[in-house]
Amino acid sequence: MDFIRKLIILFDIKKFIKFGMVGVLNTIIDVISFFILNVVIGIGGYIAQIISFIIATINSFICNKYWTFEKKNPVKREEIGKYIIVKCGYLAVSLFMLGLFENLFNLTPMVAKIPATCMMIGFNYIADKFWVFK
């Protein structure tokens, strides 16, 4: 029981909930951007994924730095560098998953985006909390 309490304190459930709320907002921004780029404008799935990801990532950085992790200091190059590394890893996995779900299950890019987006929530939180915004 003591281990679980320490884990909860270390994990910081309040910040995780805020992170999740930012994640929901980012997902909405990402999916709407992807839809506009892919379905409305007709840009291919991979390019639409990259552009929509960049738009959502900028929002994510600002919201998570100042609201979720409550960092009041000015943005540092080191934070941006670490954030870019984490998000590039996420982007690589999401592109792989997008292609996998499209090809393996014969899904449209819009439908394949759903499971691809859900794959790395825990990784993102841990990387941001303990490495980027520590």
CNS distance restraints for C-alpha pairs under 8 A (distance, minus, plus):
assign (resid   1 and name CA) (resid   5 and name CA) 6.33 0.50 0.50
assign (resid   2 and name CA) (resid   6 and name CA) 6.22 0.50 0.50
assign (resid   3 and name CA) (resid   7 and name CA) 6.11 0.50 0.50
assign (resid   4 and name CA) (resid   8 and name CA) 6.14 0.50 0.50
assign (resid   5 and name CA) (resid   9 and name CA) 6.25 0.50 0.50
assign (resid   6 and name CA) (resid  10 and name CA) 6.04 0.50 0.50
assign (resid   7 and name CA) (resid  11 and name CA) 5.85 0.50 0.50
assign (resid   8 and name CA) (resid  12 and name CA) 5.92 0.50 0.50
assign (resid   8 and name CA) (resid  13 and name CA) 6.57 0.50 0.50
assign (resid   9 and name CA) (resid  13 and name CA) 7.46 0.50 0.50
assign (resid  11 and name CA) (resid  16 and name CA) 7.46 0.50 0.50
assign (resid  12 and name CA) (resid  16 and name CA) 6.30 0.50 0.50
assign (resid  13 and name CA) (resid  17 and name CA) 6.13 0.50 0.50
assign (resid  14 and name CA) (resid  18 and name CA) 6.34 0.50 0.50
assign (resid  15 and name CA) (resid  19 and name CA) 5.92 0.50 0.50
assign (resid  15 and name CA) (resid  68 and name CA) 5.60 0.50 0.50
assign (resid  15 and name CA) (resid  69 and name CA) 6.63 0.50 0.50
assign (resid  16 and name CA) (resid  20 and name CA) 6.06 0.50 0.50
assign (resid  16 and name CA) (resid  68 and name CA) 7.95 0.50 0.50
assign (resid  16 and name CA) (resid 125 and name CA) 7.16 0.50 0.50
assign (resid  17 and name CA) (resid  21 and name CA) 6.25 0.50 0.50
assign (resid  18 and name CA) (resid  22 and name CA) 6.26 0.50 0.50
assign (resid  18 and name CA) (resid  67 and name CA) 7.79 0.50 0.50
assign (resid  18 and name CA) (resid  68 and name CA) 5.35 0.50 0.50
assign (resid  19 and name CA) (resid  23 and name CA) 6.00 0.50 0.50
assign (resid  19 and name CA) (resid  64 and name CA) 6.68 0.50 0.50
assign (resid  19 and name CA) (resid  68 and name CA) 5.77 0.50 0.50
assign (resid  19 and name CA) (resid 125 and name CA) 7.00 0.50 0.50
assign (resid  20 and name CA) (resid  24 and name CA) 6.15 0.50 0.50
assign (resid  21 and name CA) (resid  25 and name CA) 6.37 0.50 0.50
assign (resid  22 and name CA) (resid  26 and name CA) 6.03 0.50 0.50
assign (resid  22 and name CA) (resid  60 and name CA) 6.65 0.50 0.50
assign (resid  22 and name CA) (resid  63 and name CA) 6.66 0.50 0.50
assign (resid  22 and name CA) (resid  64 and name CA) 7.02 0.50 0.50
assign (resid  22 and name CA) (resid  68 and name CA) 7.90 0.50 0.50
assign (resid  23 and name CA) (resid  27 and name CA) 5.92 0.50 0.50
assign (resid  23 and name CA) (resid  60 and name CA) 7.39 0.50 0.50
assign (resid  24 and name CA) (resid  28 and name CA) 6.20 0.50 0.50
assign (resid  25 and name CA) (resid  29 and name CA) 6.23 0.50 0.50
assign (resid  26 and name CA) (resid  30 and name CA) 5.85 0.50 0.50
assign (resid  26 and name CA) (resid  56 and name CA) 5.08 0.50 0.50
assign (resid  26 and name CA) (resid  57 and name CA) 7.40 0.50 0.50
assign (resid  26 and name CA) (resid  59 and name CA) 6.87 0.50 0.50
assign (resid  26 and name CA) (resid  60 and name CA) 6.30 0.50 0.50
assign (resid  27 and name CA) (resid  31 and name CA) 5.88 0.50 0.50
assign (resid  27 and name CA) (resid  56 and name CA) 7.31 0.50 0.50
assign (resid  27 and name CA) (resid 117 and name CA) 7.75 0.50 0.50
assign (resid  28 and name CA) (resid  32 and name CA) 5.98 0.50 0.50
assign (resid  29 and name CA) (resid  33 and name CA) 5.96 0.50 0.50
assign (resid  29 and name CA) (resid  52 and name CA) 7.62 0.50 0.50
assign (resid  29 and name CA) (resid  55 and name CA) 7.54 0.50 0.50
assign (resid  29 and name CA) (resid  56 and name CA) 5.78 0.50 0.50
assign (resid  30 and name CA) (resid  34 and name CA) 5.93 0.50 0.50
assign (resid  30 and name CA) (resid  52 and name CA) 4.98 0.50 0.50
assign (resid  30 and name CA) (resid  53 and name CA) 5.91 0.50 0.50
assign (resid  30 and name CA) (resid  55 and name CA) 7.02 0.50 0.50
assign (resid  30 and name CA) (resid  56 and name CA) 5.33 0.50 0.50
assign (resid  31 and name CA) (resid  35 and name CA) 5.94 0.50 0.50
assign (resid  31 and name CA) (resid  52 and name CA) 7.32 0.50 0.50
assign (resid  32 and name CA) (resid  36 and name CA) 6.14 0.50 0.50
assign (resid  33 and name CA) (resid  37 and name CA) 6.06 0.50 0.50
assign (resid  33 and name CA) (resid  48 and name CA) 7.91 0.50 0.50
assign (resid  33 and name CA) (resid  51 and name CA) 7.96 0.50 0.50
assign (resid  33 and name CA) (resid  52 and name CA) 5.11 0.50 0.50
assign (resid  33 and name CA) (resid  55 and name CA) 7.85 0.50 0.50
assign (resid  34 and name CA) (resid  38 and name CA) 5.73 0.50 0.50
assign (resid  34 and name CA) (resid  39 and name CA) 7.83 0.50 0.50
assign (resid  34 and name CA) (resid  48 and name CA) 5.44 0.50 0.50
assign (resid  34 and name CA) (resid  49 and name CA) 6.09 0.50 0.50
assign (resid  34 and name CA) (resid  51 and name CA) 7.71 0.50 0.50
assign (resid  34 and name CA) (resid  52 and name CA) 5.25 0.50 0.50
assign (resid  34 and name CA) (resid 110 and name CA) 7.76 0.50 0.50
assign (resid  35 and name CA) (resid  39 and name CA) 5.22 0.50 0.50
assign (resid  35 and name CA) (resid  40 and name CA) 6.68 0.50 0.50
assign (resid  35 and name CA) (resid 110 and name CA) 6.97 0.50 0.50
assign (resid  36 and name CA) (resid  40 and name CA) 4.78 0.50 0.50
assign (resid  36 and name CA) (resid  41 and name CA) 6.11 0.50 0.50
assign (resid  37 and name CA) (resid  41 and name CA) 5.02 0.50 0.50
assign (resid  37 and name CA) (resid  42 and name CA) 6.18 0.50 0.50
assign (resid  37 and name CA) (resid  43 and name CA) 5.51 0.50 0.50
assign (resid  37 and name CA) (resid  48 and name CA) 5.54 0.50 0.50
assign (resid  37 and name CA) (resid  52 and name CA) 7.93 0.50 0.50
assign (resid  38 and name CA) (resid  42 and name CA) 4.71 0.50 0.50
assign (resid  38 and name CA) (resid  43 and name CA) 4.68 0.50 0.50
assign (resid  38 and name CA) (resid  44 and name CA) 5.90 0.50 0.50
assign (resid  38 and name CA) (resid  45 and name CA) 6.09 0.50 0.50
assign (resid  38 and name CA) (resid  48 and name CA) 5.73 0.50 0.50
assign (resid  38 and name CA) (resid 110 and name CA) 7.93 0.50 0.50
assign (resid  39 and name CA) (resid  43 and name CA) 7.49 0.50 0.50
assign (resid  43 and name CA) (resid  47 and name CA) 6.67 0.50 0.50
assign (resid  43 and name CA) (resid  48 and name CA) 5.91 0.50 0.50
assign (resid  44 and name CA) (resid  48 and name CA) 5.98 0.50 0.50
assign (resid  45 and name CA) (resid  49 and name CA) 5.94 0.50 0.50
assign (resid  45 and name CA) (resid 109 and name CA) 5.63 0.50 0.50
assign (resid  45 and name CA) (resid 110 and name CA) 7.97 0.50 0.50
assign (resid  46 and name CA) (resid  50 and name CA) 6.32 0.50 0.50
assign (resid  46 and name CA) (resid  95 and name CA) 6.79 0.50 0.50
assign (resid  47 and name CA) (resid  51 and name CA) 6.27 0.50 0.50
assign (resid  48 and name CA) (resid  52 and name CA) 5.96 0.50 0.50
assign (resid  49 and name CA) (resid  53 and name CA) 5.82 0.50 0.50
assign (resid  49 and name CA) (resid  95 and name CA) 7.42 0.50 0.50
assign (resid  50 and name CA) (resid  54 and name CA) 6.24 0.50 0.50
assign (resid  50 and name CA) (resid  91 and name CA) 7.42 0.50 0.50
assign (resid  51 and name CA) (resid  55 and name CA) 6.41 0.50 0.50
assign (resid  52 and name CA) (resid  56 and name CA) 6.27 0.50 0.50
assign (resid  53 and name CA) (resid  57 and name CA) 5.92 0.50 0.50
assign (resid  53 and name CA) (resid  91 and name CA) 7.38 0.50 0.50
assign (resid  54 and name CA) (resid  58 and name CA) 6.31 0.50 0.50
assign (resid  55 and name CA) (resid  59 and name CA) 6.75 0.50 0.50
assign (resid  56 and name CA) (resid  60 and name CA) 6.04 0.50 0.50
assign (resid  57 and name CA) (resid  61 and name CA) 6.08 0.50 0.50
assign (resid  57 and name CA) (resid  87 and name CA) 7.54 0.50 0.50
assign (resid  58 and name CA) (resid  62 and name CA) 6.50 0.50 0.50
assign (resid  59 and name CA) (resid  63 and name CA) 6.13 0.50 0.50
assign (resid  60 and name CA) (resid  64 and name CA) 5.77 0.50 0.50
assign (resid  61 and name CA) (resid  65 and name CA) 5.85 0.50 0.50
assign (resid  61 and name CA) (resid  83 and name CA) 7.61 0.50 0.50
assign (resid  62 and name CA) (resid  66 and name CA) 6.17 0.50 0.50
assign (resid  62 and name CA) (resid  67 and name CA) 7.96 0.50 0.50
assign (resid  63 and name CA) (resid  67 and name CA) 5.33 0.50 0.50
assign (resid  63 and name CA) (resid  68 and name CA) 6.62 0.50 0.50
assign (resid  64 and name CA) (resid  68 and name CA) 4.53 0.50 0.50
assign (resid  64 and name CA) (resid  69 and name CA) 5.86 0.50 0.50
assign (resid  64 and name CA) (resid  70 and name CA) 7.71 0.50 0.50
assign (resid  65 and name CA) (resid  69 and name CA) 5.45 0.50 0.50
assign (resid  65 and name CA) (resid  70 and name CA) 6.17 0.50 0.50
assign (resid  65 and name CA) (resid  71 and name CA) 5.55 0.50 0.50
assign (resid  65 and name CA) (resid 133 and name CA) 6.79 0.50 0.50
assign (resid  66 and name CA) (resid  70 and name CA) 4.71 0.50 0.50
assign (resid  66 and name CA) (resid  71 and name CA) 5.12 0.50 0.50
assign (resid  66 and name CA) (resid  72 and name CA) 6.23 0.50 0.50
assign (resid  67 and name CA) (resid  71 and name CA) 7.56 0.50 0.50
assign (resid  69 and name CA) (resid 129 and name CA) 7.31 0.50 0.50
assign (resid  69 and name CA) (resid 133 and name CA) 6.85 0.50 0.50
assign (resid  71 and name CA) (resid 133 and name CA) 7.56 0.50 0.50
assign (resid  75 and name CA) (resid  79 and name CA) 6.92 0.50 0.50
assign (resid  75 and name CA) (resid  80 and name CA) 7.46 0.50 0.50
assign (resid  76 and name CA) (resid  80 and name CA) 6.48 0.50 0.50
assign (resid  77 and name CA) (resid  81 and name CA) 6.02 0.50 0.50
assign (resid  78 and name CA) (resid  82 and name CA) 6.13 0.50 0.50
assign (resid  79 and name CA) (resid  83 and name CA) 5.94 0.50 0.50
assign (resid  79 and name CA) (resid 132 and name CA) 5.54 0.50 0.50
assign (resid  79 and name CA) (resid 133 and name CA) 6.85 0.50 0.50
assign (resid  80 and name CA) (resid  84 and name CA) 6.00 0.50 0.50
assign (resid  81 and name CA) (resid  85 and name CA) 6.28 0.50 0.50
assign (resid  82 and name CA) (resid  86 and name CA) 6.26 0.50 0.50
assign (resid  82 and name CA) (resid 131 and name CA) 7.49 0.50 0.50
assign (resid  82 and name CA) (resid 132 and name CA) 5.51 0.50 0.50
assign (resid  83 and name CA) (resid  87 and name CA) 6.03 0.50 0.50
assign (resid  83 and name CA) (resid 128 and name CA) 7.36 0.50 0.50
assign (resid  83 and name CA) (resid 132 and name CA) 5.92 0.50 0.50
assign (resid  84 and name CA) (resid  88 and name CA) 5.84 0.50 0.50
assign (resid  85 and name CA) (resid  89 and name CA) 6.33 0.50 0.50
assign (resid  86 and name CA) (resid  90 and name CA) 6.35 0.50 0.50
assign (resid  86 and name CA) (resid 124 and name CA) 7.35 0.50 0.50
assign (resid  86 and name CA) (resid 127 and name CA) 6.91 0.50 0.50
assign (resid  86 and name CA) (resid 128 and name CA) 7.92 0.50 0.50
assign (resid  87 and name CA) (resid  91 and name CA) 5.96 0.50 0.50
assign (resid  88 and name CA) (resid  92 and name CA) 6.04 0.50 0.50
assign (resid  89 and name CA) (resid  93 and name CA) 6.31 0.50 0.50
assign (resid  90 and name CA) (resid  94 and name CA) 6.04 0.50 0.50
assign (resid  90 and name CA) (resid 120 and name CA) 7.04 0.50 0.50
assign (resid  90 and name CA) (resid 124 and name CA) 7.79 0.50 0.50
assign (resid  91 and name CA) (resid  95 and name CA) 6.01 0.50 0.50
assign (resid  92 and name CA) (resid  96 and name CA) 6.21 0.50 0.50
assign (resid  93 and name CA) (resid  97 and name CA) 6.02 0.50 0.50
assign (resid  94 and name CA) (resid  98 and name CA) 5.87 0.50 0.50
assign (resid  94 and name CA) (resid 116 and name CA) 5.26 0.50 0.50
assign (resid  94 and name CA) (resid 117 and name CA) 6.47 0.50 0.50
assign (resid  94 and name CA) (resid 119 and name CA) 7.68 0.50 0.50
assign (resid  95 and name CA) (resid  99 and name CA) 6.21 0.50 0.50
assign (resid  95 and name CA) (resid 116 and name CA) 7.75 0.50 0.50
assign (resid  96 and name CA) (resid 100 and name CA) 6.04 0.50 0.50
assign (resid  97 and name CA) (resid 101 and name CA) 5.98 0.50 0.50
assign (resid  97 and name CA) (resid 112 and name CA) 7.90 0.50 0.50
assign (resid  97 and name CA) (resid 115 and name CA) 7.80 0.50 0.50
assign (resid  97 and name CA) (resid 116 and name CA) 5.05 0.50 0.50
assign (resid  98 and name CA) (resid 102 and name CA) 6.04 0.50 0.50
assign (resid  98 and name CA) (resid 109 and name CA) 6.90 0.50 0.50
assign (resid  98 and name CA) (resid 112 and name CA) 5.48 0.50 0.50
assign (resid  98 and name CA) (resid 113 and name CA) 5.79 0.50 0.50
assign (resid  98 and name CA) (resid 116 and name CA) 5.52 0.50 0.50
assign (resid  99 and name CA) (resid 103 and name CA) 5.94 0.50 0.50
assign (resid  99 and name CA) (resid 112 and name CA) 7.87 0.50 0.50
assign (resid 100 and name CA) (resid 104 and name CA) 5.53 0.50 0.50
assign (resid 100 and name CA) (resid 105 and name CA) 7.74 0.50 0.50
assign (resid 101 and name CA) (resid 105 and name CA) 5.40 0.50 0.50
assign (resid 101 and name CA) (resid 106 and name CA) 6.94 0.50 0.50
assign (resid 101 and name CA) (resid 107 and name CA) 6.28 0.50 0.50
assign (resid 101 and name CA) (resid 112 and name CA) 5.26 0.50 0.50
assign (resid 101 and name CA) (resid 115 and name CA) 7.95 0.50 0.50
assign (resid 101 and name CA) (resid 116 and name CA) 7.70 0.50 0.50
assign (resid 102 and name CA) (resid 106 and name CA) 4.93 0.50 0.50
assign (resid 102 and name CA) (resid 107 and name CA) 4.43 0.50 0.50
assign (resid 102 and name CA) (resid 108 and name CA) 5.98 0.50 0.50
assign (resid 102 and name CA) (resid 109 and name CA) 6.23 0.50 0.50
assign (resid 102 and name CA) (resid 112 and name CA) 5.65 0.50 0.50
assign (resid 103 and name CA) (resid 107 and name CA) 6.99 0.50 0.50
assign (resid 107 and name CA) (resid 111 and name CA) 6.04 0.50 0.50
assign (resid 107 and name CA) (resid 112 and name CA) 5.67 0.50 0.50
assign (resid 108 and name CA) (resid 112 and name CA) 6.02 0.50 0.50
assign (resid 109 and name CA) (resid 113 and name CA) 6.00 0.50 0.50
assign (resid 110 and name CA) (resid 114 and name CA) 7.35 0.50 0.50
assign (resid 112 and name CA) (resid 116 and name CA) 6.40 0.50 0.50
assign (resid 113 and name CA) (resid 117 and name CA) 5.88 0.50 0.50
assign (resid 114 and name CA) (resid 118 and name CA) 6.61 0.50 0.50
assign (resid 115 and name CA) (resid 119 and name CA) 6.53 0.50 0.50
assign (resid 120 and name CA) (resid 124 and name CA) 6.20 0.50 0.50
assign (resid 121 and name CA) (resid 125 and name CA) 6.42 0.50 0.50
assign (resid 122 and name CA) (resid 126 and name CA) 6.23 0.50 0.50
assign (resid 123 and name CA) (resid 127 and name CA) 6.00 0.50 0.50
assign (resid 124 and name CA) (resid 128 and name CA) 5.99 0.50 0.50
assign (resid 125 and name CA) (resid 129 and name CA) 5.92 0.50 0.50
assign (resid 126 and name CA) (resid 130 and name CA) 5.81 0.50 0.50
assign (resid 126 and name CA) (resid 131 and name CA) 7.69 0.50 0.50
assign (resid 127 and name CA) (resid 131 and name CA) 5.30 0.50 0.50
assign (resid 127 and name CA) (resid 132 and name CA) 6.47 0.50 0.50
assign (resid 128 and name CA) (resid 132 and name CA) 4.68 0.50 0.50
assign (resid 128 and name CA) (resid 133 and name CA) 5.69 0.50 0.50
assign (resid 128 and name CA) (resid 134 and name CA) 7.59 0.50 0.50
assign (resid 129 and name CA) (resid 133 and name CA) 5.48 0.50 0.50
assign (resid 129 and name CA) (resid 134 and name CA) 5.67 0.50 0.50
assign (resid 130 and name CA) (resid 134 and name CA) 5.00 0.50 0.50
